[in-house]
């Protein structure tokens, strides 16, 4: 099939590349000329494991191309995916201005029947709005469908190539059959394609993210209670995760969730509900998460006192999660800002997110080339992202480089008993560290 994907962020670039990987001819469109030039040269503007290799391979095989010319791409495509950003507005609503502009541009360029598919995370009812925008711009026939993505950053390629399910929403049976045919190569193991109305499809994305965010805030609430009552959240987590009704996923305590999806989507759901349909559960999920981002800084103050102005702190981990360079709503931002506001110096390292951190903090913090370099002269080490390369460090080396052997572990990657035996003062989340 001939496809156009509009938007080359995480969603659009991964989707377009994976569609090309199964033999389709795909044109990826973006208004950012620098980004398109980078992609044409074989470079990927985001860090996502495995993505650059398949981008390069499919571009070399001429199944995948990149352009700033939306009109020409639309004209030669059967299916057009909208994968542009839906940033959060000041009120929490998803801003649909990019979606509207894209839909209108598609309408103006149409030269025959097209299937227009929303891949972006959009509020319930957006498919109906897109139909209206298209109708104002064209008399050509079209079908609009909703196809939310369920990819995890850091595992997006694998998630797209081997999805748990594919959700399709719409009211045009022929268009939905075409989309089912497009997705069949990704579902050879028998995982389902779920066909429903567009509003239910749009809601399914928000509901999935809301459930996952709720699990994270729930275990963080339990972690806080465990600390107060001298229980160990790691043991509690182990006990409840073996209950098949609960399971082991997304119940790891820490310094809160971040990224491009959970924070924005929770706020969008609360906003969608409006004043007449309060959502106290999701409001609490967000409140717990925002509070949790400050927990590690509170532990720092409890240990060192209120005056942190003469101290330097080492940070390991800046991205909101491992295997990505994404720092949107990352807990590290909250912690570092709190340290800087307290007059502290910060020396930071992350395997992939250093350039993103520079965009946020500029020269207000020091960036190191290796994780151990961040420790020189620091009063303590703070771990904010659970990268695998941090899990088995040289503790003797850490101890020799820090002014004091103190670790604040915001992701519970070390064992408290082991750290005490090695002579560290160790703080984690929800465990009896004393």
C-alpha beads as a LAMMPS data file, in Angstrom:
LAMMPS data file: protein, C-alpha beads

434 atoms
433 bonds

1 atom types
1 bond types

-500.0 500.0 xlo xhi
-500.0 500.0 ylo yhi
-500.0 500.0 zlo zhi

Masses

1 110.0

Atoms # bond

1 1 1 0.000 0.000 0.000
2 1 1 1.014 3.633 -0.448
3 1 1 0.983 5.440 2.871
4 1 1 1.682 8.937 4.164
5 1 1 2.527 9.584 7.803
6 1 1 2.358 13.236 8.833
7 1 1 4.591 13.997 11.816
8 1 1 8.003 12.437 12.498
9 1 1 8.058 12.361 16.293
10 1 1 8.112 9.135 18.293
11 1 1 4.720 7.985 17.038
12 1 1 4.943 9.000 13.398
13 1 1 8.511 7.976 12.719
14 1 1 8.171 4.580 14.374
15 1 1 4.829 3.887 12.683
16 1 1 6.026 4.957 9.243
17 1 1 9.237 2.972 9.498
18 1 1 7.517 -0.188 10.731
19 1 1 4.896 0.026 7.982
20 1 1 7.748 0.252 5.464
21 1 1 9.400 -2.753 7.106
22 1 1 6.410 -4.895 6.040
23 1 1 6.703 -3.847 2.393
24 1 1 4.548 -0.746 2.140
25 1 1 5.725 2.418 0.388
26 1 1 5.717 5.146 3.045
27 1 1 6.298 8.879 2.849
28 1 1 6.926 10.621 6.181
29 1 1 6.055 14.316 6.190
30 1 1 7.120 17.047 8.608
31 1 1 7.156 20.845 8.447
32 1 1 10.537 20.870 10.208
33 1 1 13.026 21.142 7.350
34 1 1 16.029 20.425 9.573
35 1 1 14.448 17.207 10.843
36 1 1 13.621 16.032 7.323
37 1 1 17.161 16.820 6.155
38 1 1 18.536 14.790 9.050
39 1 1 16.294 11.831 8.215
40 1 1 17.254 11.982 4.545
41 1 1 20.898 11.718 5.603
42 1 1 20.156 8.542 7.559
43 1 1 20.160 10.090 11.025
44 1 1 17.286 9.791 13.490
45 1 1 16.439 12.882 15.566
46 1 1 15.251 10.829 18.560
47 1 1 16.840 8.029 20.540
48 1 1 14.834 4.833 20.230
49 1 1 16.606 1.446 20.296
50 1 1 16.646 -0.262 16.910
51 1 1 14.946 2.575 15.045
52 1 1 17.902 4.085 13.202
53 1 1 18.864 0.746 11.685
54 1 1 15.447 0.058 10.157
55 1 1 15.050 3.677 9.037
56 1 1 18.308 3.426 7.131
57 1 1 17.509 -0.002 5.686
58 1 1 14.055 0.927 4.405
59 1 1 15.272 4.261 3.040
60 1 1 18.036 2.454 1.122
61 1 1 15.456 0.001 -0.251
62 1 1 13.335 3.015 -1.328
63 1 1 10.284 1.961 0.665
64 1 1 10.667 4.881 3.086
65 1 1 11.143 8.526 2.128
66 1 1 10.938 11.907 3.816
67 1 1 9.606 15.248 2.649
68 1 1 8.299 18.646 3.684
69 1 1 5.777 18.555 0.806
70 1 1 2.500 17.370 2.327
71 1 1 0.436 17.919 -0.815
72 1 1 2.443 15.672 -3.096
73 1 1 2.593 12.933 -0.454
74 1 1 -1.185 12.985 0.047
75 1 1 -1.900 12.810 -3.674
76 1 1 -0.027 9.528 -4.163
77 1 1 -1.223 7.792 -0.987
78 1 1 -4.234 5.614 -0.214
79 1 1 -3.993 6.037 3.561
80 1 1 -2.829 9.134 5.449
81 1 1 -1.905 8.900 9.125
82 1 1 -2.018 12.011 11.297
83 1 1 0.717 11.729 13.939
84 1 1 1.298 15.370 14.865
85 1 1 1.636 16.722 18.390
86 1 1 -1.297 17.487 20.674
87 1 1 0.421 19.616 23.318
88 1 1 -1.243 20.440 26.585
89 1 1 -2.890 23.846 26.837
90 1 1 -2.853 26.001 29.959
91 1 1 -6.206 24.520 31.012
92 1 1 -5.066 20.918 30.563
93 1 1 -6.971 20.403 27.313
94 1 1 -5.178 18.783 24.381
95 1 1 -4.372 21.481 21.842
96 1 1 -5.747 20.328 18.480
97 1 1 -4.426 23.202 16.390
98 1 1 -1.798 21.003 14.684
99 1 1 -4.370 18.296 14.016
100 1 1 -6.794 20.809 12.508
101 1 1 -4.124 22.425 10.330
102 1 1 -3.015 18.998 9.127
103 1 1 -6.567 17.857 8.356
104 1 1 -7.293 21.017 6.394
105 1 1 -4.059 20.663 4.418
106 1 1 -4.972 17.053 3.602
107 1 1 -8.405 18.176 2.422
108 1 1 -6.940 20.794 0.112
109 1 1 -4.539 18.252 -1.421
110 1 1 -6.938 15.329 -1.921
111 1 1 -7.345 14.035 -5.472
112 1 1 -9.621 11.072 -4.805
113 1 1 -10.864 8.767 -2.047
114 1 1 -8.543 8.711 0.966
115 1 1 -8.542 7.028 4.355
116 1 1 -7.443 9.518 7.001
117 1 1 -6.342 7.922 10.272
118 1 1 -5.616 9.653 13.577
119 1 1 -2.552 8.101 15.210
120 1 1 -2.025 11.023 17.595
121 1 1 -3.550 10.826 21.059
122 1 1 -6.632 13.003 20.682
123 1 1 -9.678 13.828 22.833
124 1 1 -12.859 11.850 22.386
125 1 1 -14.801 13.303 19.465
126 1 1 -11.791 14.392 17.429
127 1 1 -12.644 12.074 14.528
128 1 1 -15.933 13.920 14.155
129 1 1 -14.104 17.247 14.131
130 1 1 -11.709 15.990 11.456
131 1 1 -14.640 14.993 9.261
132 1 1 -15.973 18.532 9.566
133 1 1 -12.629 20.153 8.777
134 1 1 -12.123 17.915 5.743
135 1 1 -15.635 18.583 4.467
136 1 1 -14.932 22.314 4.561
137 1 1 -11.849 21.861 2.360
138 1 1 -12.788 19.180 -0.191
139 1 1 -15.602 17.535 -2.107
140 1 1 -13.571 14.372 -2.587
141 1 1 -14.840 11.239 -0.789
142 1 1 -12.999 10.137 2.343
143 1 1 -13.195 7.956 5.445
144 1 1 -11.878 8.925 8.867
145 1 1 -10.660 6.301 11.334
146 1 1 -9.090 6.296 14.791
147 1 1 -6.054 4.111 15.436
148 1 1 -4.459 4.974 18.798
149 1 1 -0.914 3.834 19.468
150 1 1 0.122 1.872 22.546
151 1 1 3.903 2.024 22.178
152 1 1 6.292 2.460 25.102
153 1 1 9.242 4.785 24.624
154 1 1 12.364 2.672 24.777
155 1 1 10.522 -0.323 23.295
156 1 1 8.488 1.398 20.580
157 1 1 9.739 -0.612 17.611
158 1 1 9.100 -3.935 19.315
159 1 1 5.686 -2.770 20.534
160 1 1 4.671 -1.737 17.016
161 1 1 6.003 -4.859 15.333
162 1 1 4.469 -7.189 17.953
163 1 1 1.430 -5.384 19.405
164 1 1 -0.753 -6.795 22.174
165 1 1 -3.713 -5.561 20.141
166 1 1 -4.581 -3.083 17.419
167 1 1 -7.532 -0.766 17.996
168 1 1 -9.435 0.585 15.000
169 1 1 -12.369 2.964 15.275
170 1 1 -14.626 4.203 12.514
171 1 1 -17.893 3.852 10.643
172 1 1 -16.739 2.958 7.122
173 1 1 -16.587 -0.868 6.799
174 1 1 -14.461 -0.838 3.634
175 1 1 -11.890 1.511 5.156
176 1 1 -11.716 -0.571 8.316
177 1 1 -11.149 -3.730 6.262
178 1 1 -8.293 -1.987 4.435
179 1 1 -6.700 -1.020 7.758
180 1 1 -7.108 -4.569 9.059
181 1 1 -5.256 -5.812 5.978
182 1 1 -2.492 -3.260 6.617
183 1 1 -2.021 -4.513 10.186
184 1 1 -2.296 -8.264 9.563
185 1 1 1.497 -8.800 9.164
186 1 1 2.012 -7.545 12.729
187 1 1 -0.529 -9.960 14.242
188 1 1 0.547 -13.358 12.961
189 1 1 0.631 -14.776 16.516
190 1 1 -3.113 -14.274 16.848
191 1 1 -3.308 -11.087 18.918
192 1 1 -6.562 -9.313 18.077
193 1 1 -7.613 -6.375 15.950
194 1 1 -10.416 -4.660 17.855
195 1 1 -12.908 -2.766 15.700
196 1 1 -15.216 -0.237 17.360
197 1 1 -16.647 3.234 16.963
198 1 1 -14.168 6.113 16.791
199 1 1 -15.106 7.632 20.161
200 1 1 -14.495 4.351 21.977
201 1 1 -11.164 3.947 20.165
202 1 1 -10.103 7.446 21.172
203 1 1 -11.093 6.788 24.782
204 1 1 -9.256 3.452 24.897
205 1 1 -5.879 5.188 24.650
206 1 1 -6.640 7.544 27.516
207 1 1 -8.127 4.770 29.638
208 1 1 -5.049 2.560 29.181
209 1 1 -2.651 5.316 30.197
210 1 1 -4.861 6.329 33.114
211 1 1 -4.843 2.770 34.460
212 1 1 -1.059 2.480 34.187
213 1 1 -0.491 5.870 35.821
214 1 1 -2.892 4.889 38.601
215 1 1 -0.880 1.744 39.323
216 1 1 2.303 3.820 39.637
217 1 1 0.738 6.370 41.974
218 1 1 -0.873 3.573 43.980
219 1 1 2.413 1.807 44.693
220 1 1 4.037 5.144 45.533
221 1 1 1.281 5.806 48.080
222 1 1 1.940 2.367 49.564
223 1 1 5.674 3.156 49.616
224 1 1 5.070 6.307 51.654
225 1 1 2.943 4.360 54.125
226 1 1 5.593 1.629 54.311
227 1 1 8.205 4.221 55.282
228 1 1 5.950 5.616 58.014
229 1 1 5.188 2.154 59.444
230 1 1 8.685 0.658 58.883
231 1 1 7.512 -1.920 56.373
232 1 1 9.364 -2.768 53.156
233 1 1 7.547 -1.882 49.938
234 1 1 9.740 -4.305 47.974
235 1 1 8.349 -7.202 49.959
236 1 1 4.820 -5.812 49.739
237 1 1 5.180 -5.428 45.994
238 1 1 6.399 -9.020 45.676
239 1 1 3.411 -10.300 47.617
240 1 1 0.741 -8.422 45.703
241 1 1 2.291 -8.912 42.264
242 1 1 1.729 -12.670 42.494
243 1 1 -2.003 -12.048 42.623
244 1 1 -3.104 -12.628 39.029
245 1 1 -5.716 -9.907 39.388
246 1 1 -2.926 -7.369 40.024
247 1 1 0.187 -8.658 38.255
248 1 1 3.798 -7.426 38.437
249 1 1 3.738 -4.616 35.875
250 1 1 3.827 -0.884 36.662
251 1 1 3.961 -1.341 40.427
252 1 1 7.556 -0.267 40.971
253 1 1 7.890 2.544 43.530
254 1 1 10.098 5.500 42.716
255 1 1 10.156 9.236 42.156
256 1 1 7.094 9.297 39.912
257 1 1 6.237 8.981 36.262
258 1 1 6.990 11.455 33.481
259 1 1 7.260 11.441 29.706
260 1 1 5.099 12.592 26.839
261 1 1 1.999 10.528 27.627
262 1 1 0.993 9.884 31.227
263 1 1 1.123 13.443 32.635
264 1 1 -0.487 15.016 29.570
265 1 1 -3.145 12.343 29.151
266 1 1 -4.220 12.348 32.805
267 1 1 -4.651 16.129 32.681
268 1 1 -6.503 15.864 29.375
269 1 1 -8.935 13.300 30.816
270 1 1 -9.637 15.509 33.823
271 1 1 -10.157 18.410 31.447
272 1 1 -12.431 16.370 29.145
273 1 1 -14.645 15.516 32.103
274 1 1 -15.307 19.202 32.678
275 1 1 -16.661 20.947 35.754
276 1 1 -19.816 18.832 35.952
277 1 1 -18.070 15.433 36.046
278 1 1 -15.315 15.579 38.629
279 1 1 -12.714 12.804 38.447
280 1 1 -11.326 12.572 41.998
281 1 1 -9.392 9.377 41.349
282 1 1 -7.393 10.765 38.416
283 1 1 -6.949 14.083 40.214
284 1 1 -5.411 12.154 43.109
285 1 1 -3.219 10.129 40.728
286 1 1 -1.727 13.361 39.415
287 1 1 -1.347 14.904 42.877
288 1 1 0.417 11.825 44.239
289 1 1 2.775 11.814 41.265
290 1 1 3.696 15.477 41.623
291 1 1 4.330 15.006 45.325
292 1 1 6.424 11.904 44.652
293 1 1 8.792 13.848 42.397
294 1 1 9.875 15.881 45.423
295 1 1 10.359 12.942 47.793
296 1 1 14.054 12.463 47.103
297 1 1 14.832 16.144 47.625
298 1 1 12.988 15.961 50.957
299 1 1 15.253 13.081 51.954
300 1 1 18.300 15.135 50.969
301 1 1 17.169 17.998 53.218
302 1 1 16.405 15.634 56.082
303 1 1 19.941 14.281 55.876
304 1 1 21.947 17.452 55.241
305 1 1 19.680 20.087 56.798
306 1 1 17.992 23.068 55.178
307 1 1 21.221 24.799 54.101
308 1 1 22.438 23.034 50.954
309 1 1 24.196 26.065 49.490
310 1 1 27.759 24.780 49.882
311 1 1 27.111 21.282 48.607
312 1 1 27.557 19.579 45.261
313 1 1 25.338 16.673 44.247
314 1 1 25.910 13.990 41.625
315 1 1 22.940 12.937 39.489
316 1 1 22.780 9.633 37.632
317 1 1 19.857 9.617 35.213
318 1 1 18.021 12.502 33.547
319 1 1 15.555 10.852 31.146
320 1 1 12.128 10.040 32.555
321 1 1 12.831 6.327 31.982
322 1 1 15.659 4.153 30.592
323 1 1 16.195 3.579 26.860
324 1 1 15.045 7.043 25.829
325 1 1 16.393 10.589 25.732
326 1 1 12.962 12.044 26.577
327 1 1 12.913 14.450 29.530
328 1 1 9.346 15.711 29.206
329 1 1 7.885 15.947 32.725
330 1 1 10.856 13.940 34.027
331 1 1 11.258 13.733 37.825
332 1 1 14.899 14.762 37.338
333 1 1 13.744 18.256 36.346
334 1 1 11.921 18.733 39.644
335 1 1 14.830 17.409 41.708
336 1 1 17.505 19.419 39.916
337 1 1 15.475 22.639 40.064
338 1 1 14.986 22.130 43.814
339 1 1 18.725 21.621 44.315
340 1 1 19.594 24.682 42.251
341 1 1 17.018 26.797 44.092
342 1 1 18.643 25.690 47.339
343 1 1 22.011 26.987 46.081
344 1 1 23.559 23.578 45.394
345 1 1 25.795 22.630 42.488
346 1 1 24.750 19.719 40.273
347 1 1 26.981 17.353 38.279
348 1 1 24.888 15.108 36.044
349 1 1 25.206 12.139 33.707
350 1 1 22.752 10.246 31.517
351 1 1 23.617 7.805 28.718
352 1 1 21.287 9.485 26.190
353 1 1 19.564 12.600 27.583
354 1 1 22.472 15.021 28.007
355 1 1 21.530 17.200 25.030
356 1 1 17.920 17.352 26.161
357 1 1 19.108 18.415 29.607
358 1 1 21.159 21.225 28.065
359 1 1 17.998 22.568 26.438
360 1 1 16.389 22.770 29.878
361 1 1 19.225 23.780 32.196
362 1 1 21.816 25.322 29.886
363 1 1 25.029 25.935 31.821
364 1 1 23.330 25.939 35.233
365 1 1 24.545 22.386 35.830
366 1 1 27.715 20.513 34.913
367 1 1 27.491 17.652 32.409
368 1 1 29.993 14.792 32.613
369 1 1 31.126 12.342 29.956
370 1 1 30.988 9.313 32.272
371 1 1 28.870 8.439 35.258
372 1 1 31.823 8.271 37.652
373 1 1 33.000 11.736 36.611
374 1 1 29.839 13.194 38.157
375 1 1 30.903 11.943 41.592
376 1 1 34.069 14.035 42.009
377 1 1 33.718 16.181 45.132
378 1 1 29.984 15.497 45.496
379 1 1 28.361 15.239 48.913
380 1 1 26.033 12.483 47.695
381 1 1 24.834 10.542 44.665
382 1 1 21.177 10.765 43.558
383 1 1 19.857 8.086 41.196
384 1 1 16.845 9.249 39.186
385 1 1 16.685 6.855 36.206
386 1 1 17.175 3.096 36.398
387 1 1 19.521 2.618 33.441
388 1 1 20.985 -0.901 33.438
389 1 1 24.537 0.452 33.483
390 1 1 23.868 1.929 36.930
391 1 1 22.761 -1.335 38.530
392 1 1 26.156 -2.973 39.142
393 1 1 28.635 -0.133 39.685
394 1 1 32.022 -0.209 41.397
395 1 1 30.937 0.787 44.901
396 1 1 34.506 1.141 46.131
397 1 1 35.122 3.651 43.372
398 1 1 31.917 5.517 44.221
399 1 1 32.956 5.680 47.857
400 1 1 36.402 7.005 46.997
401 1 1 35.059 9.782 44.755
402 1 1 32.251 11.091 46.978
403 1 1 33.062 13.389 49.883
404 1 1 30.737 11.257 51.981
405 1 1 29.433 7.748 51.188
406 1 1 25.790 8.782 50.806
407 1 1 23.375 7.531 48.128
408 1 1 19.785 8.600 47.520
409 1 1 18.246 5.931 45.308
410 1 1 15.057 7.158 43.677
411 1 1 14.529 3.903 41.768
412 1 1 15.382 1.259 44.399
413 1 1 18.028 -0.382 42.225
414 1 1 20.345 -1.301 45.136
415 1 1 19.871 -3.531 48.163
416 1 1 19.848 -1.588 51.464
417 1 1 21.588 -4.364 53.416
418 1 1 24.400 -4.619 50.855
419 1 1 24.965 -0.857 50.904
420 1 1 25.096 -0.755 54.706
421 1 1 27.731 -3.531 54.721
422 1 1 29.802 -1.456 52.307
423 1 1 29.674 1.528 54.649
424 1 1 27.165 3.692 52.765
425 1 1 24.409 5.800 54.199
426 1 1 21.609 4.773 51.883
427 1 1 18.127 6.138 51.269
428 1 1 15.538 4.611 48.928
429 1 1 11.776 4.750 48.393
430 1 1 9.428 2.862 50.722
431 1 1 12.013 0.590 52.316
432 1 1 13.443 0.320 55.810
433 1 1 16.884 1.726 55.074
434 1 1 17.894 2.302 58.683

Bonds

1 1 1 2
2 1 2 3
3 1 3 4
4 1 4 5
5 1 5 6
6 1 6 7
7 1 7 8
8 1 8 9
9 1 9 10
10 1 10 11
11 1 11 12
12 1 12 13
13 1 13 14
14 1 14 15
15 1 15 16
16 1 16 17
17 1 17 18
18 1 18 19
19 1 19 20
20 1 20 21
21 1 21 22
22 1 22 23
23 1 23 24
24 1 24 25
25 1 25 26
26 1 26 27
27 1 27 28
28 1 28 29
29 1 29 30
30 1 30 31
31 1 31 32
32 1 32 33
33 1 33 34
34 1 34 35
35 1 35 36
36 1 36 37
37 1 37 38
38 1 38 39
39 1 39 40
40 1 40 41
41 1 41 42
42 1 42 43
43 1 43 44
44 1 44 45
45 1 45 46
46 1 46 47
47 1 47 48
48 1 48 49
49 1 49 50
50 1 50 51
51 1 51 52
52 1 52 53
53 1 53 54
54 1 54 55
55 1 55 56
56 1 56 57
57 1 57 58
58 1 58 59
59 1 59 60
60 1 60 61
61 1 61 62
62 1 62 63
63 1 63 64
64 1 64 65
65 1 65 66
66 1 66 67
67 1 67 68
68 1 68 69
69 1 69 70
70 1 70 71
71 1 71 72
72 1 72 73
73 1 73 74
74 1 74 75
75 1 75 76
76 1 76 77
77 1 77 78
78 1 78 79
79 1 79 80
80 1 80 81
81 1 81 82
82 1 82 83
83 1 83 84
84 1 84 85
85 1 85 86
86 1 86 87
87 1 87 88
88 1 88 89
89 1 89 90
90 1 90 91
91 1 91 92
92 1 92 93
93 1 93 94
94 1 94 95
95 1 95 96
96 1 96 97
97 1 97 98
98 1 98 99
99 1 99 100
100 1 100 101
101 1 101 102
102 1 102 103
103 1 103 104
104 1 104 105
105 1 105 106
106 1 106 107
107 1 107 108
108 1 108 109
109 1 109 110
110 1 110 111
111 1 111 112
112 1 112 113
113 1 113 114
114 1 114 115
115 1 115 116
116 1 116 117
117 1 117 118
118 1 118 119
119 1 119 120
120 1 120 121
121 1 121 122
122 1 122 123
123 1 123 124
124 1 124 125
125 1 125 126
126 1 126 127
127 1 127 128
128 1 128 129
129 1 129 130
130 1 130 131
131 1 131 132
132 1 132 133
133 1 133 134
134 1 134 135
135 1 135 136
136 1 136 137
137 1 137 138
138 1 138 139
139 1 139 140
140 1 140 141
141 1 141 142
142 1 142 143
143 1 143 144
144 1 144 145
145 1 145 146
146 1 146 147
147 1 147 148
148 1 148 149
149 1 149 150
150 1 150 151
151 1 151 152
152 1 152 153
153 1 153 154
154 1 154 155
155 1 155 156
156 1 156 157
157 1 157 158
158 1 158 159
159 1 159 160
160 1 160 161
161 1 161 162
162 1 162 163
163 1 163 164
164 1 164 165
165 1 165 166
166 1 166 167
167 1 167 168
168 1 168 169
169 1 169 170
170 1 170 171
171 1 171 172
172 1 172 173
173 1 173 174
174 1 174 175
175 1 175 176
176 1 176 177
177 1 177 178
178 1 178 179
179 1 179 180
180 1 180 181
181 1 181 182
182 1 182 183
183 1 183 184
184 1 184 185
185 1 185 186
186 1 186 187
187 1 187 188
188 1 188 189
189 1 189 190
190 1 190 191
191 1 191 192
192 1 192 193
193 1 193 194
194 1 194 195
195 1 195 196
196 1 196 197
197 1 197 198
198 1 198 199
199 1 199 200
200 1 200 201
201 1 201 202
202 1 202 203
203 1 203 204
204 1 204 205
205 1 205 206
206 1 206 207
207 1 207 208
208 1 208 209
209 1 209 210
210 1 210 211
211 1 211 212
212 1 212 213
213 1 213 214
214 1 214 215
215 1 215 216
216 1 216 217
217 1 217 218
218 1 218 219
219 1 219 220
220 1 220 221
221 1 221 222
222 1 222 223
223 1 223 224
224 1 224 225
225 1 225 226
226 1 226 227
227 1 227 228
228 1 228 229
229 1 229 230
230 1 230 231
231 1 231 232
232 1 232 233
233 1 233 234
234 1 234 235
235 1 235 236
236 1 236 237
237 1 237 238
238 1 238 239
239 1 239 240
240 1 240 241
241 1 241 242
242 1 242 243
243 1 243 244
244 1 244 245
245 1 245 246
246 1 246 247
247 1 247 248
248 1 248 249
249 1 249 250
250 1 250 251
251 1 251 252
252 1 252 253
253 1 253 254
254 1 254 255
255 1 255 256
256 1 256 257
257 1 257 258
258 1 258 259
259 1 259 260
260 1 260 261
261 1 261 262
262 1 262 263
263 1 263 264
264 1 264 265
265 1 265 266
266 1 266 267
267 1 267 268
268 1 268 269
269 1 269 270
270 1 270 271
271 1 271 272
272 1 272 273
273 1 273 274
274 1 274 275
275 1 275 276
276 1 276 277
277 1 277 278
278 1 278 279
279 1 279 280
280 1 280 281
281 1 281 282
282 1 282 283
283 1 283 284
284 1 284 285
285 1 285 286
286 1 286 287
287 1 287 288
288 1 288 289
289 1 289 290
290 1 290 291
291 1 291 292
292 1 292 293
293 1 293 294
294 1 294 295
295 1 295 296
296 1 296 297
297 1 297 298
298 1 298 299
299 1 299 300
300 1 300 301
301 1 301 302
302 1 302 303
303 1 303 304
304 1 304 305
305 1 305 306
306 1 306 307
307 1 307 308
308 1 308 309
309 1 309 310
310 1 310 311
311 1 311 312
312 1 312 313
313 1 313 314
314 1 314 315
315 1 315 316
316 1 316 317
317 1 317 318
318 1 318 319
319 1 319 320
320 1 320 321
321 1 321 322
322 1 322 323
323 1 323 324
324 1 324 325
325 1 325 326
326 1 326 327
327 1 327 328
328 1 328 329
329 1 329 330
330 1 330 331
331 1 331 332
332 1 332 333
333 1 333 334
334 1 334 335
335 1 335 336
336 1 336 337
337 1 337 338
338 1 338 339
339 1 339 340
340 1 340 341
341 1 341 342
342 1 342 343
343 1 343 344
344 1 344 345
345 1 345 346
346 1 346 347
347 1 347 348
348 1 348 349
349 1 349 350
350 1 350 351
351 1 351 352
352 1 352 353
353 1 353 354
354 1 354 355
355 1 355 356
356 1 356 357
357 1 357 358
358 1 358 359
359 1 359 360
360 1 360 361
361 1 361 362
362 1 362 363
363 1 363 364
364 1 364 365
365 1 365 366
366 1 366 367
367 1 367 368
368 1 368 369
369 1 369 370
370 1 370 371
371 1 371 372
372 1 372 373
373 1 373 374
374 1 374 375
375 1 375 376
376 1 376 377
377 1 377 378
378 1 378 379
379 1 379 380
380 1 380 381
381 1 381 382
382 1 382 383
383 1 383 384
384 1 384 385
385 1 385 386
386 1 386 387
387 1 387 388
388 1 388 389
389 1 389 390
390 1 390 391
391 1 391 392
392 1 392 393
393 1 393 394
394 1 394 395
395 1 395 396
396 1 396 397
397 1 397 398
398 1 398 399
399 1 399 400
400 1 400 401
401 1 401 402
402 1 402 403
403 1 403 404
404 1 404 405
405 1 405 406
406 1 406 407
407 1 407 408
408 1 408 409
409 1 409 410
410 1 410 411
411 1 411 412
412 1 412 413
413 1 413 414
414 1 414 415
415 1 415 416
416 1 416 417
417 1 417 418
418 1 418 419
419 1 419 420
420 1 420 421
421 1 421 422
422 1 422 423
423 1 423 424
424 1 424 425
425 1 425 426
426 1 426 427
427 1 427 428
428 1 428 429
429 1 429 430
430 1 430 431
431 1 431 432
432 1 432 433
433 1 433 434
